[in-house]
Amino acid sequence: MGIFDRFKSHQASRDKAKQASDAAERKVNERTGDKYEGQVDQAQQRIEGQLGMDRDRPDQQQ
């Protein structure tokens, strides 16, 4: 496996992890009626940061 193959594999894994994280956030917000949206978003950011998945986020989501 070449270096580019490893990079593509690593990137694909990160993308899947982000998708799973976003899906979990949506599901929690759906189940709580968005009552704890801010806290859920903060928790997601904290977890992603600990996993090295930091990403640029807008200050407020709709």
PDB file of N, CA, C and O in Angstrom, chain B, residues numbered from 101:
ATOM      1  N   MET B 101       0.863  -1.181   0.000  1.00  0.00           N
ATOM      2  CA  MET B 101       0.000   0.000   0.000  1.00  0.00           C
ATOM      3  C   MET B 101       0.902   1.234   0.000  1.00  0.00           C
ATOM      4  O   MET B 101       1.748   1.393   0.880  1.00  0.00           O
ATOM      5  N   GLY B 102       0.716   2.093  -0.980  1.00  0.00           N
ATOM      6  CA  GLY B 102       1.520   3.299  -1.101  1.00  0.00           C
ATOM      7  C   GLY B 102       1.045   4.396  -0.161  1.00  0.00           C
ATOM      8  O   GLY B 102      -0.002   4.286   0.478  1.00  0.00           O
ATOM      9  N   ILE B 103       1.827   5.437  -0.095  1.00  0.00           N
ATOM     10  CA  ILE B 103       1.519   6.544   0.811  1.00  0.00           C
ATOM     11  C   ILE B 103       0.206   7.229   0.431  1.00  0.00           C
ATOM     12  O   ILE B 103      -0.546   7.654   1.308  1.00  0.00           O
ATOM     13  N   PHE B 104      -0.074   7.337  -0.863  1.00  0.00           N
ATOM     14  CA  PHE B 104      -1.314   7.981  -1.287  1.00  0.00           C
ATOM     15  C   PHE B 104      -2.522   7.117  -0.956  1.00  0.00           C
ATOM     16  O   PHE B 104      -3.587   7.634  -0.619  1.00  0.00           O
ATOM     17  N   ASP B 105      -2.358   5.808  -1.053  1.00  0.00           N
ATOM     18  CA  ASP B 105      -3.440   4.902  -0.675  1.00  0.00           C
ATOM     19  C   ASP B 105      -3.745   5.016   0.812  1.00  0.00           C
ATOM     20  O   ASP B 105      -4.908   5.004   1.215  1.00  0.00           O
ATOM     21  N   ARG B 106      -2.701   5.127   1.622  1.00  0.00           N
ATOM     22  CA  ARG B 106      -2.899   5.292   3.067  1.00  0.00           C
ATOM     23  C   ARG B 106      -3.606   6.608   3.377  1.00  0.00           C
ATOM     24  O   ARG B 106      -4.490   6.668   4.231  1.00  0.00           O
ATOM     25  N   PHE B 107      -3.199   7.665   2.665  1.00  0.00           N
ATOM     26  CA  PHE B 107      -3.833   8.964   2.879  1.00  0.00           C
ATOM     27  C   PHE B 107      -5.311   8.895   2.516  1.00  0.00           C
ATOM     28  O   PHE B 107      -6.154   9.384   3.268  1.00  0.00           O
ATOM     29  N   LYS B 108      -5.639   8.294   1.370  1.00  0.00           N
ATOM     30  CA  LYS B 108      -7.036   8.181   0.945  1.00  0.00           C
ATOM     31  C   LYS B 108      -7.827   7.351   1.950  1.00  0.00           C
ATOM     32  O   LYS B 108      -8.968   7.687   2.264  1.00  0.00           O
ATOM     33  N   SER B 109      -7.244   6.287   2.449  1.00  0.00           N
ATOM     34  CA  SER B 109      -7.912   5.432   3.429  1.00  0.00           C
ATOM     35  C   SER B 109      -8.151   6.195   4.729  1.00  0.00           C
ATOM     36  O   SER B 109      -9.226   6.105   5.322  1.00  0.00           O
ATOM     37  N   HIS B 110      -7.140   6.945   5.165  1.00  0.00           N
ATOM     38  CA  HIS B 110      -7.262   7.743   6.393  1.00  0.00           C
ATOM     39  C   HIS B 110      -8.332   8.823   6.229  1.00  0.00           C
ATOM     40  O   HIS B 110      -9.134   9.048   7.135  1.00  0.00           O
ATOM     41  N   GLN B 111      -8.344   9.479   5.092  1.00  0.00           N
ATOM     42  CA  GLN B 111      -9.320  10.532   4.819  1.00  0.00           C
ATOM     43  C   GLN B 111     -10.730   9.948   4.783  1.00  0.00           C
ATOM     44  O   GLN B 111     -11.663  10.556   5.307  1.00  0.00           O
ATOM     45  N   ALA B 112     -10.891   8.791   4.181  1.00  0.00           N
ATOM     46  CA  ALA B 112     -12.203   8.144   4.117  1.00  0.00           C
ATOM     47  C   ALA B 112     -12.687   7.792   5.522  1.00  0.00           C
ATOM     48  O   ALA B 112     -13.871   7.937   5.826  1.00  0.00           O
ATOM     49  N   SER B 113     -11.782   7.335   6.372  1.00  0.00           N
ATOM     50  CA  SER B 113     -12.153   7.012   7.759  1.00  0.00           C
ATOM     51  C   SER B 113     -12.583   8.262   8.511  1.00  0.00           C
ATOM     52  O   SER B 113     -13.560   8.227   9.258  1.00  0.00           O
ATOM     53  N   ARG B 114     -11.870   9.361   8.324  1.00  0.00           N
ATOM     54  CA  ARG B 114     -12.233  10.621   8.977  1.00  0.00           C
ATOM     55  C   ARG B 114     -13.601  11.105   8.506  1.00  0.00           C
ATOM     56  O   ARG B 114     -14.409  11.580   9.303  1.00  0.00           O
ATOM     57  N   ASP B 115     -13.852  10.982   7.199  1.00  0.00           N
ATOM     58  CA  ASP B 115     -15.143  11.407   6.660  1.00  0.00           C
ATOM     59  C   ASP B 115     -16.279  10.583   7.241  1.00  0.00           C
ATOM     60  O   ASP B 115     -17.331  11.128   7.575  1.00  0.00           O
ATOM     61  N   LYS B 116     -16.081   9.288   7.365  1.00  0.00           N
ATOM     62  CA  LYS B 116     -17.102   8.421   7.955  1.00  0.00           C
ATOM     63  C   LYS B 116     -17.337   8.774   9.418  1.00  0.00           C
ATOM     64  O   LYS B 116     -18.479   8.782   9.878  1.00  0.00           O
ATOM     65  N   ALA B 117     -16.268   9.064  10.149  1.00  0.00           N
ATOM     66  CA  ALA B 117     -16.400   9.425  11.557  1.00  0.00           C
ATOM     67  C   ALA B 117     -17.165  10.737  11.704  1.00  0.00           C
ATOM     68  O   ALA B 117     -17.998  10.871  12.601  1.00  0.00           O
ATOM     69  N   LYS B 118     -16.891  11.697  10.836  1.00  0.00           N
ATOM     70  CA  LYS B 118     -17.614  12.978  10.884  1.00  0.00           C
ATOM     71  C   LYS B 118     -19.089  12.779  10.559  1.00  0.00           C
ATOM     72  O   LYS B 118     -19.957  13.387  11.186  1.00  0.00           O
ATOM     73  N   GLN B 119     -19.371  11.924   9.575  1.00  0.00           N
ATOM     74  CA  GLN B 119     -20.760  11.643   9.223  1.00  0.00           C
ATOM     75  C   GLN B 119     -21.488  10.989  10.392  1.00  0.00           C
ATOM     76  O   GLN B 119     -22.638  11.325  10.675  1.00  0.00           O
ATOM     77  N   ALA B 120     -20.827  10.063  11.067  1.00  0.00           N
ATOM     78  CA  ALA B 120     -21.436   9.396  12.213  1.00  0.00           C
ATOM     79  C   ALA B 120     -21.668  10.386  13.350  1.00  0.00           C
ATOM     80  O   ALA B 120     -22.701  10.340  14.018  1.00  0.00           O
ATOM     81  N   SER B 121     -20.713  11.275  13.567  1.00  0.00           N
ATOM     82  CA  SER B 121     -20.844  12.285  14.611  1.00  0.00           C
ATOM     83  C   SER B 121     -22.011  13.220  14.314  1.00  0.00           C
ATOM     84  O   SER B 121     -22.795  13.546  15.205  1.00  0.00           O
ATOM     85  N   ASP B 122     -22.122  13.644  13.078  1.00  0.00           N
ATOM     86  CA  ASP B 122     -23.228  14.524  12.676  1.00  0.00           C
ATOM     87  C   ASP B 122     -24.571  13.812  12.799  1.00  0.00           C
ATOM     88  O   ASP B 122     -25.557  14.410  13.230  1.00  0.00           O
ATOM     89  N   ALA B 123     -24.610  12.537  12.422  1.00  0.00           N
ATOM     90  CA  ALA B 123     -25.850  11.771  12.515  1.00  0.00           C
ATOM     91  C   ALA B 123     -26.274  11.621  13.971  1.00  0.00           C
ATOM     92  O   ALA B 123     -27.458  11.724  14.293  1.00  0.00           O
ATOM     93  N   ALA B 124     -25.308  11.377  14.847  1.00  0.00           N
ATOM     94  CA  ALA B 124     -25.624  11.249  16.271  1.00  0.00           C
ATOM     95  C   ALA B 124     -26.155  12.571  16.822  1.00  0.00           C
ATOM     96  O   ALA B 124     -27.112  12.587  17.597  1.00  0.00           O
ATOM     97  N   GLU B 125     -25.533  13.672  16.422  1.00  0.00           N
ATOM     98  CA  GLU B 125     -25.995  14.985  16.882  1.00  0.00           C
ATOM     99  C   GLU B 125     -27.428  15.248  16.415  1.00  0.00           C
ATOM    100  O   GLU B 125     -28.261  15.718  17.190  1.00  0.00           O
ATOM    101  N   ARG B 126     -27.708  14.946  15.159  1.00  0.00           N
ATOM    102  CA  ARG B 126     -29.069  15.146  14.635  1.00  0.00           C
ATOM    103  C   ARG B 126     -30.084  14.299  15.390  1.00  0.00           C
ATOM    104  O   ARG B 126     -31.177  14.770  15.706  1.00  0.00           O
ATOM    105  N   LYS B 127     -29.727  13.050  15.679  1.00  0.00           N
ATOM    106  CA  LYS B 127     -30.648  12.134  16.352  1.00  0.00           C
ATOM    107  C   LYS B 127     -30.949  12.617  17.771  1.00  0.00           C
ATOM    108  O   LYS B 127     -32.102  12.597  18.204  1.00  0.00           O
ATOM    109  N   VAL B 128     -29.914  13.051  18.493  1.00  0.00           N
ATOM    110  CA  VAL B 128     -30.128  13.552  19.853  1.00  0.00           C
ATOM    111  C   VAL B 128     -31.002  14.798  19.813  1.00  0.00           C
ATOM    112  O   VAL B 128     -31.937  14.928  20.604  1.00  0.00           O
ATOM    113  N   ASN B 129     -30.704  15.713  18.900  1.00  0.00           N
ATOM    114  CA  ASN B 129     -31.511  16.931  18.786  1.00  0.00           C
ATOM    115  C   ASN B 129     -32.950  16.607  18.409  1.00  0.00           C
ATOM    116  O   ASN B 129     -33.886  17.242  18.895  1.00  0.00           O
ATOM    117  N   GLU B 130     -33.118  15.627  17.551  1.00  0.00           N
ATOM    118  CA  GLU B 130     -34.470  15.211  17.147  1.00  0.00           C
ATOM    119  C   GLU B 130     -35.245  14.662  18.339  1.00  0.00           C
ATOM    120  O   GLU B 130     -36.411  15.001  18.543  1.00  0.00           O
ATOM    121  N   ARG B 131     -34.593  13.820  19.115  1.00  0.00           N
ATOM    122  CA  ARG B 131     -35.262  13.190  20.257  1.00  0.00           C
ATOM    123  C   ARG B 131     -35.561  14.154  21.392  1.00  0.00           C
ATOM    124  O   ARG B 131     -36.507  13.949  22.153  1.00  0.00           O
ATOM    125  N   THR B 132     -34.763  15.198  21.507  1.00  0.00           N
ATOM    126  CA  THR B 132     -34.983  16.165  22.590  1.00  0.00           C
ATOM    127  C   THR B 132     -35.716  17.397  22.102  1.00  0.00           C
ATOM    128  O   THR B 132     -35.896  18.353  22.857  1.00  0.00           O
ATOM    129  N   GLY B 133     -36.141  17.387  20.853  1.00  0.00           N
ATOM    130  CA  GLY B 133     -36.850  18.538  20.302  1.00  0.00           C
ATOM    131  C   GLY B 133     -35.980  19.779  20.255  1.00  0.00           C
ATOM    132  O   GLY B 133     -36.479  20.891  20.430  1.00  0.00           O
ATOM    133  N   ASP B 134     -34.700  19.610  20.022  1.00  0.00           N
ATOM    134  CA  ASP B 134     -33.712  20.706  19.962  1.00  0.00           C
ATOM    135  C   ASP B 134     -33.613  21.497  21.266  1.00  0.00           C
ATOM    136  O   ASP B 134     -33.060  22.596  21.288  1.00  0.00           O
ATOM    137  N   LYS B 135     -34.143  20.942  22.340  1.00  0.00           N
ATOM    138  CA  LYS B 135     -34.120  21.644  23.627  1.00  0.00           C
ATOM    139  C   LYS B 135     -32.689  21.856  24.135  1.00  0.00           C
ATOM    140  O   LYS B 135     -32.398  22.863  24.780  1.00  0.00           O
ATOM    141  N   TYR B 136     -31.810  20.911  23.842  1.00  0.00           N
ATOM    142  CA  TYR B 136     -30.430  20.986  24.340  1.00  0.00           C
ATOM    143  C   TYR B 136     -29.435  21.129  23.193  1.00  0.00           C
ATOM    144  O   TYR B 136     -28.308  20.641  23.280  1.00  0.00           O
ATOM    145  N   GLU B 137     -29.846  21.790  22.133  1.00  0.00           N
ATOM    146  CA  GLU B 137     -29.031  21.889  20.926  1.00  0.00           C
ATOM    147  C   GLU B 137     -27.640  22.462  21.214  1.00  0.00           C
ATOM    148  O   GLU B 137     -26.638  21.946  20.718  1.00  0.00           O
ATOM    149  N   GLY B 138     -27.583  23.513  22.003  1.00  0.00           N
ATOM    150  CA  GLY B 138     -26.291  24.135  22.321  1.00  0.00           C
ATOM    151  C   GLY B 138     -25.363  23.197  23.070  1.00  0.00           C
ATOM    152  O   GLY B 138     -24.176  23.102  22.759  1.00  0.00           O
ATOM    153  N   GLN B 139     -25.915  22.501  24.065  1.00  0.00           N
ATOM    154  CA  GLN B 139     -25.099  21.572  24.844  1.00  0.00           C
ATOM    155  C   GLN B 139     -24.649  20.385  23.993  1.00  0.00           C
ATOM    156  O   GLN B 139     -23.520  19.913  24.130  1.00  0.00           O
ATOM    157  N   VAL B 140     -25.527  19.906  23.120  1.00  0.00           N
ATOM    158  CA  VAL B 140     -25.179  18.785  22.251  1.00  0.00           C
ATOM    159  C   VAL B 140     -24.064  19.198  21.302  1.00  0.00           C
ATOM    160  O   VAL B 140     -23.127  18.432  21.075  1.00  0.00           O
ATOM    161  N   ASP B 141     -24.154  20.395  20.750  1.00  0.00           N
ATOM    162  CA  ASP B 141     -23.124  20.891  19.839  1.00  0.00           C
ATOM    163  C   ASP B 141     -21.787  21.027  20.562  1.00  0.00           C
ATOM    164  O   ASP B 141     -20.747  20.654  20.021  1.00  0.00           O
ATOM    165  N   GLN B 142     -21.813  21.559  21.780  1.00  0.00           N
ATOM    166  CA  GLN B 142     -20.575  21.697  22.550  1.00  0.00           C
ATOM    167  C   GLN B 142     -19.962  20.331  22.843  1.00  0.00           C
ATOM    168  O   GLN B 142     -18.747  20.159  22.745  1.00  0.00           O
ATOM    169  N   ALA B 143     -20.792  19.374  23.197  1.00  0.00           N
ATOM    170  CA  ALA B 143     -20.289  18.025  23.480  1.00  0.00           C
ATOM    171  C   ALA B 143     -19.677  17.409  22.223  1.00  0.00           C
ATOM    172  O   ALA B 143     -18.619  16.781  22.283  1.00  0.00           O
ATOM    173  N   GLN B 144     -20.345  17.592  21.095  1.00  0.00           N
ATOM    174  CA  GLN B 144     -19.828  17.055  19.841  1.00  0.00           C
ATOM    175  C   GLN B 144     -18.471  17.687  19.520  1.00  0.00           C
ATOM    176  O   GLN B 144     -17.539  16.980  19.135  1.00  0.00           O
ATOM    177  N   GLN B 145     -18.352  18.978  19.669  1.00  0.00           N
ATOM    178  CA  GLN B 145     -17.084  19.659  19.399  1.00  0.00           C
ATOM    179  C   GLN B 145     -15.982  19.148  20.319  1.00  0.00           C
ATOM    180  O   GLN B 145     -14.857  18.914  19.878  1.00  0.00           O
ATOM    181  N   ARG B 146     -16.305  18.975  21.593  1.00  0.00           N
ATOM    182  CA  ARG B 146     -15.323  18.501  22.569  1.00  0.00           C
ATOM    183  C   ARG B 146     -14.848  17.090  22.206  1.00  0.00           C
ATOM    184  O   ARG B 146     -13.651  16.806  22.235  1.00  0.00           O
ATOM    185  N   ILE B 147     -15.787  16.220  21.869  1.00  0.00           N
ATOM    186  CA  ILE B 147     -15.431  14.843  21.516  1.00  0.00           C
ATOM    187  C   ILE B 147     -14.606  14.814  20.246  1.00  0.00           C
ATOM    188  O   ILE B 147     -13.593  14.117  20.178  1.00  0.00           O
ATOM    189  N   GLU B 148     -15.029  15.565  19.236  1.00  0.00           N
ATOM    190  CA  GLU B 148     -14.276  15.597  17.989  1.00  0.00           C
ATOM    191  C   GLU B 148     -12.874  16.160  18.207  1.00  0.00           C
ATOM    192  O   GLU B 148     -11.915  15.701  17.588  1.00  0.00           O
ATOM    193  N   GLY B 149     -12.757  17.144  19.077  1.00  0.00           N
ATOM    194  CA  GLY B 149     -11.444  17.709  19.380  1.00  0.00           C
ATOM    195  C   GLY B 149     -10.532  16.683  20.027  1.00  0.00           C
ATOM    196  O   GLY B 149      -9.348  16.606  19.700  1.00  0.00           O
ATOM    197  N   GLN B 150     -11.077  15.894  20.944  1.00  0.00           N
ATOM    198  CA  GLN B 150     -10.276  14.865  21.604  1.00  0.00           C
ATOM    199  C   GLN B 150      -9.862  13.764  20.637  1.00  0.00           C
ATOM    200  O   GLN B 150      -8.827  13.123  20.816  1.00  0.00           O
ATOM    201  N   LEU B 151     -10.677  13.553  19.616  1.00  0.00           N
ATOM    202  CA  LEU B 151     -10.355  12.534  18.618  1.00  0.00           C
ATOM    203  C   LEU B 151      -9.531  13.087  17.466  1.00  0.00           C
ATOM    204  O   LEU B 151      -9.198  12.360  16.530  1.00  0.00           O
ATOM    205  N   GLY B 152      -9.202  14.376  17.531  1.00  0.00           N
ATOM    206  CA  GLY B 152      -8.402  14.993  16.474  1.00  0.00           C
ATOM    207  C   GLY B 152      -9.201  15.292  15.227  1.00  0.00           C
ATOM    208  O   GLY B 152      -8.650  15.340  14.127  1.00  0.00           O
ATOM    209  N   MET B 153     -10.488  15.493  15.391  1.00  0.00           N
ATOM    210  CA  MET B 153     -11.367  15.740  14.253  1.00  0.00           C
ATOM    211  C   MET B 153     -11.838  17.189  14.228  1.00  0.00           C
ATOM    212  O   MET B 153     -12.928  17.474  13.731  1.00  0.00           O
ATOM    213  N   ASP B 154     -11.036  18.103  14.755  1.00  0.00           N
ATOM    214  CA  ASP B 154     -11.452  19.510  14.776  1.00  0.00           C
ATOM    215  C   ASP B 154     -11.790  19.974  13.374  1.00  0.00           C
ATOM    216  O   ASP B 154     -11.154  19.577  12.397  1.00  0.00           O
ATOM    217  N   ARG B 155     -12.787  20.809  13.296  1.00  0.00           N
ATOM    218  CA  ARG B 155     -13.162  21.390  12.011  1.00  0.00           C
ATOM    219  C   ARG B 155     -13.706  22.776  12.250  1.00  0.00           C
ATOM    220  O   ARG B 155     -14.174  23.104  13.340  1.00  0.00           O
ATOM    221  N   ASP B 156     -13.635  23.573  11.224  1.00  0.00           N
ATOM    222  CA  ASP B 156     -14.180  24.923  11.331  1.00  0.00           C
ATOM    223  C   ASP B 156     -15.684  24.829  11.437  1.00  0.00           C
ATOM    224  O   ASP B 156     -16.327  24.114  10.668  1.00  0.00           O
ATOM    225  N   ARG B 157     -16.247  25.554  12.396  1.00  0.00           N
ATOM    226  CA  ARG B 157     -17.687  25.541  12.609  1.00  0.00           C
ATOM    227  C   ARG B 157     -18.178  26.976  12.680  1.00  0.00           C
ATOM    228  O   ARG B 157     -17.487  27.851  13.201  1.00  0.00           O
ATOM    229  N   PRO B 158     -19.356  27.211  12.162  1.00  0.00           N
ATOM    230  CA  PRO B 158     -19.945  28.541  12.356  1.00  0.00           C
ATOM    231  C   PRO B 158     -20.282  28.715  13.832  1.00  0.00           C
ATOM    232  O   PRO B 158     -20.515  27.734  14.538  1.00  0.00           O
ATOM    233  N   ASP B 159     -20.309  29.975  14.303  1.00  0.00           N
ATOM    234  CA  ASP B 159     -20.607  30.243  15.708  1.00  0.00           C
ATOM    235  C   ASP B 159     -21.996  29.765  16.090  1.00  0.00           C
ATOM    236  O   ASP B 159     -22.174  29.185  17.161  1.00  0.00           O
ATOM    237  N   GLN B 160     -22.960  29.991  15.254  1.00  0.00           N
ATOM    238  CA  GLN B 160     -24.326  29.587  15.527  1.00  0.00           C
ATOM    239  C   GLN B 160     -24.867  28.837  14.337  1.00  0.00           C
ATOM    240  O   GLN B 160     -24.728  29.281  13.198  1.00  0.00           O
ATOM    241  N   GLN B 161     -25.482  27.706  14.595  1.00  0.00           N
ATOM    242  CA  GLN B 161     -26.180  26.993  13.543  1.00  0.00           C
ATOM    243  C   GLN B 161     -27.635  27.391  13.591  1.00  0.00           C
ATOM    244  O   GLN B 161     -28.124  27.878  14.610  1.00  0.00           O
ATOM    245  N   GLN B 162     -28.323  27.182  12.490  1.00  0.00           N
ATOM    246  CA  GLN B 162     -29.727  27.596  12.410  1.00  0.00           C
ATOM    247  C   GLN B 162     -30.559  26.930  13.438  1.00  0.00           C
ATOM    248  O   GLN B 162     -31.764  27.169  13.507  1.00  0.00           O
TER     249      GLN B 162
END
